[in-house]
């Protein structure tokens, strides 16, 4: 009986350490909120599946910042990033540290005054780094859309950076 209990304990420890725990609400440390869910690492890590989510959660600052992201076929196959371009010039979107040499479609869109989006540039990652440039971009709101190509791996992690000049 003691051996079965020890095996069960080891299995439970392995299960807990291989998952991510998210707590909802305030004051979790004082145990007043018990809304805790356990999710495997395969699910969404950054809420940016739409332009609206990107504008709220995934703003990029030019020349200063990069973000880590992940695409996962079936769970999170599209990511959007928002950038507010405040001068006239080129916008370079660099995808680097691309895992598994996955193929990612990179598209840059400009949001028009009526809310519609116009594609201004695009490309496909080839290897571990790719730069896509929107040339002579005017001031305005821009979105970068990343999506897995059908011939790509099931999971691709990456770093993204925007440079403006």
N, C-alpha and C positions, 0 to 999 in steps of 0.2 A: 504494500500500500504506500509506503513512504517513497519508494522509487517512482511510482506513478505520479505522485504529487510533485516531486522534483522535476520530472519531465514536463509536466503541465506548466509549472512555473517558468521554466526555461523557454518554452514555446510562447507563453504570454509576454515575456520580456522581449523576445525577438520580434514579435508582432508589434508591440508598442514602439520599439526603437526604429522600426522600418516604416513608420507612418508619420504624418505631420498632424499636429493637434492645433485646432483653431478655437479660440474662445470668443464668444459673442457677448456684447454688452459691457457694462461697467462693473468695477469692483469685484473682479473674479478672484483676486487674492484673498478677499474677505469672505469668499464663498457665498455671497448674496445672490450671485447669478450662476446658475448651474447649466446654462446652455452651452455645452461643449460637444463638438462633433469631431470625429476622427476621419480623415480623408487620406487616401493614398497620394503619393507624390505625382500621380499621373494627371491630376486635374488642374484646372486653371490656376496659374500663379500670378497673373497680372490681368485685372479686368479691363481688357481693351479690344473686345471683339467687334466693336462698332465705332464709327467716328465720334458719336456722342460720348461714349465711355472714354475714348482717348482724350478728348478735349477736357474732360473732368479729371481723369486719373493719370494720363500719360503725356504730360507736356515735356518737350525737350527744349533745352536752351542751347543755342548755337555756340560752338567753339569752346564749350566748358564742361560738357556733361555727356556721359554715355550711360546706357541702361542695358541690363541683361534681360533677355526674353527667351521664350520657348514656344515652339510650334509642335503640336501633337495631333496626328491624324485621328479624327474621331472625337477629340475632346476640345481642341483649341487650334484649329487649322488656319486661322486668320488672326493677325494682330494689326492694330492701328496705332499710330503715334501722331501727336499733334505738335505743330510748330508755328509760331506767330512770327512771320518774316517782316521786319520793320525797316528794311531798306531795299534798294534795287540792286540786284546782283545774282550771282550763282548760289544755289543751294546744293551742297554735296551731302548725300546720305551714304554713310559707310556702314556696311554690315561686316563684322569681323569676328574672329574666334568661332566660326561656324562649325559646330560639331558634326561628326560623321560625314563631312563633305556633302551635306544635304543640299538639294536644289531648292532655292527659295525665290519666288517671284517678288520683285521689289517694284512698287509703283508709287509715284508722287502725284498727289492730287491737290489742286487749288480749289478752295471753297469760294464760289461766286457770291455776289451780294444777295441773290435770291435763295441761297442755301444749297443749290446744286453743286456738284463737284465735277471738275474737268481734269482729266489726266494730262499731266504736263511732261512726264518722263517715266521711264521704266527700264528694267533689266532683269537678268536672271543671275543669281549667284553662281559662281564657277570656282569651286575650291573653298578655301577658308576665309577669303575676303572679297568683297565686291563694293565698288563705289558707283552710285547712280547720281547724275547731276541734272538739276533743273536749271537751264541756262537763262540768264537775263530775267530772272523771276522778279515780278513786281511785288510791292508790299501787299500783305494779306495773310490769310490763314491757310496753312497747308497741312495735309495729312499724308503720312507714309503708310501704305498698306503692304503687309508681308503675308504671303500665303505659300503653303507647300505645293510643290508641283507633284503631279500624279506619279511620276517616276522616282520620287525622292524617298528617303528613309521615312519611317513612321514618326520619329521624334528628332527634332533639330533644335539645339539651343544656339544662341547667338548673342553678340553684343551689337548695339546700334548707337551711332553718333551722327549728329548733324553739324556741318560747318557751313557758315555763310560768309561770302566775300563779295 
